[in-house]
C-alpha cells in the first residue's frame, strides 16, 4: 500500500501513466495525495475540474483498482451487504494523526473481528 505515502506529484504521475495527462494539474493544484486519493470517486471528481463523464468513470475505476476495493465509496443503506474490509480500512487510514499512521491492515482486521 505504498500509494498511501504518495505526494500530490506522485498521484499526478500515476494519473498521467493511466493516459490522462490533461488532469495532472487537477490533482496537484488540489493537493490530492495518496491518502486523499482514497476519497476520489465520480461524486467529487467534478470538484477537481474533471467533468468528462467517461473519464470520471474510468478514473474512479482505476482508483478502486489501486485501492483493491470492490465497491464504490458512497452513502449506502444499512440493509445492504457487509462492507468490504479493505474499503473500511482505507477509510480509517485516510485520516491523519498518530492512530491512523500506526494502523495496519492486520490490526484493523483483528479489532474488527473482536467487536
HELIX and SHEET records of a PDB file:
HELIX    1   1 UNK A    2  UNK A    5  5                                   4    
HELIX    2   2 UNK A    8  UNK A   17  1                                  10    
HELIX    3   3 UNK A   21  UNK A   23  5                                   3    
HELIX    4   4 UNK A   24  UNK A   29  1                                   6    
HELIX    5   5 UNK A   34  UNK A   37  1                                   4    
HELIX    6   6 UNK A   42  UNK A   48  1                                   7    
HELIX    7   7 UNK A   53  UNK A   67  1                                  15    
HELIX    8   8 UNK A   85  UNK A   93  1                                   9    
HELIX    9   9 UNK A   98  UNK A  102  1                                   5    
HELIX   10  10 UNK A  105  UNK A  114  1                                  10    
END                                                                             
